[in-house]
Each structure stands twice: as C-alpha cells, then as structure tokens.
Amino acid sequence: MQNVILIVHLLLALSLIGAVLLQRSEGGGLGMGGGGGAMSQRAAATALGKVTWILAIGFIVTSITLTILAAQDASGVSVMDRLGGSGSAPATEQTAPGEIDTDALLPPPSASDSETAPDAPLVPRAD
C-alpha cells in the first residue's frame, strides 16, 4: 500500500512541476509589470490554474498519508533494533554520570582481531 501511495506521490510531484512551468508568467513577482491594475483585480481562474490546485492538494494529501504510514511503522522500534545490533552495550562496569564509556563506542571484535595482538603492527610479517 505504501509503495502505491509513493508512486502516486512521485507522479503528482512531476505533474505539479510541469503544470507550474507551463503557466504564463505574470511578471509581478517583485511588484513590477502586470499593468492595468492587475494587482487590484482578481485574475480569472484558468483551467491550468485549477489543475495546479488539484495537483497541489493531492500532493499534500499523499505527503500527510506517507508521513502517517511511516510513523505507524516506526512506532516502538529502535534504529538499533532494525540494524540487528543490541539496543545498548552490556553493562559490565558502571560509569559515573557525565562520563563516557569509551569501550561502548568501539565496534565488536571480529575473528581477524583475535589473531593479532592489540599492539601488533598492521603491516604483514616478512617470513
């Protein structure tokens, strides 16, 4: 369902870009041009203007729908749970409040780390 809404959202975005670019420029963006009291009168709604409004409303509705769906999928789930790691480091030592446990910041040891000593150089031995 979410993929269908996402595809409709992308099509609406591209259509909205096209509709805005097809509209005639009024030239009154900075208060220049227009002429003939165009600033005081309401311009007649063209078919392209109505299409632009419809596309914009559809774009906003799909944006809100995708946001709600994403929030429902993410509720109660930690980013660490999605990555497959544990939610927190094992509590082997207690650190004082405000003190950073640097061991928790290091990646877990891999199989290749156990073969070399911690202080061994990283260059291969010339045997």
C-alpha positions, 0 to 999 in steps of 0.5 A: 500500500505504501509503495502505491501511495509513493508512486502516486506521490512521485507522479503528482510531484512531476505533474505539479512541476510541469503544470507550474512551468507551463503557466504564463508568467505574470511578471509581478513577482517583485511588484513590477509589470502586470499593468492595468491594475492587475494587482487590484483585480482578481485574475480569472481562474484558468483551467491550468490554474485549477489543475495546479490546485488539484495537483497541489492538494493531492500532493499534500494529501499523499505527503500527510498519508506517507508521513502517517504510514511511516510513523505507524511503522516506526512506532516502538522500534529502535534504529538499533533494533532494525540494524540487528545490533543490541539496543545498548552495550552490556553493562559490565562496569558502571560509569559515573554520570557525565562520563563516557564509556569509551569501550561502548563506542568501539565496534565488536571484535571480529575473528581477524582481531583475535589473531593479532595482538592489540599492539601488533603492527598492521603491516604483514610479517616478512617470513 
